[in-house]
């Protein structure tokens, strides 16, 4: 964990998102899916940024056009604190990885679609993505995902993929998976947890992992502000999470 | 050259620099790792800690407000006994004095905390929080309970709104120094949950309120004062020193910029 300036080296677009690339040699290598940095973007609270793609000395984030990071420009230096938090943990024995996200929350899962050698190159390893959006126009473009990722699309109006929502298609995919990583509005999590309980009763701890990102102040556990309710009380998103066992969330 | 925050106490509380973190902003001492250059500071204020463990408030605890943030932790902490078990060695190795913030407010619990901490060399001082609703009699009872049990110098953190009302009672009850003041309380509308959240306010807007309180207290008492509230820059800290503070605590600014602690401390080197 360091506090360091990171140079913006590139700004672009990636589907409905603005892609911002940070040169951050001091922290890029410690980032992973679900881990984050806190960026000083001018507001009183730093903004949590989740990497969508990670290289040895740089990483990029995908943010919606209204996000303060979308206004950054190449050459600007941004003060970052990171890497922070506990990310998604894929068991070494997992062969079938299920990713579940609404398009708005997808970027935090994208590093899992570009797994390093040892996982995606493991014989028989496969990744499925259940991706939702209100309409086809708001969907993350499938062509931007690695071809090896098998994508199932669901839209609220049926303009792409199947008509419906994530819970409609989740049961079959949960039956198939060894491990599920979820990034969506936490308000949807109780319904998803219910499906996991029904379909995979007795599944191991952390079979289904979900990202929860409340407002954060310090990012290191000092302020005690980013509480998340779990089965046995509260945990802090910044140090205990922000990835939690879906079945333990309350 | 040092600042003594407890010149009337047998042990004194000598600081090599007037800058320290405020209670509730720095954790229990290890959270920031190497993000903060601790040896540049005058002291560490760790906690809050209570006699018994507290789970704290459920979410949401944090609500962004215009120019700052509202925080309601419900004093989540592992309890003094567990904290001592886990952190006493860390505090003993600290390059600067460690001050433990005791947040229990029932006199018997305060006495129990101070008894546990008495004689521990790792702890150079105690800071005692008072309830925001305390009147002079209640404040006196709490401080006397602490004074009777504590061996270390006793700093009393005053509620912002009642700082000038309580300061003389605090001195008479045995405070060695006063922190002016605890963050003010406010209420914010939490739209996602459709309800209000009440908690402490942090942000630059607190500075003028705390400065006013400190100047009023400085006119009433003559023990060392520690300015606290809304310090984000070197000039903010200097304003407290000009107003009569012997030392300064930095609160929410640490969250935005952990490096600011050492930066302000180096700029105010004695």
Interface residues (C-beta under 8 A of the other chain):
Chain A: X1 X2 X3 X40 X43 X44 X45 X46 X79 X81 X214 X215 X216 X217 X218 X219 X220 X221 X222 X223 X224 X225 X226 X227 X228 X229 X233 X234 X239
Chain B: X24 X25 X26 X27 X31 X32 X33 X34 X35 X55 X56 X57 X58 X59 X60 X61 X62 X63 X64 X67 X68 X69 X71 X73 X76 X203 X252 X254 X255 X256 X257 X258 X259
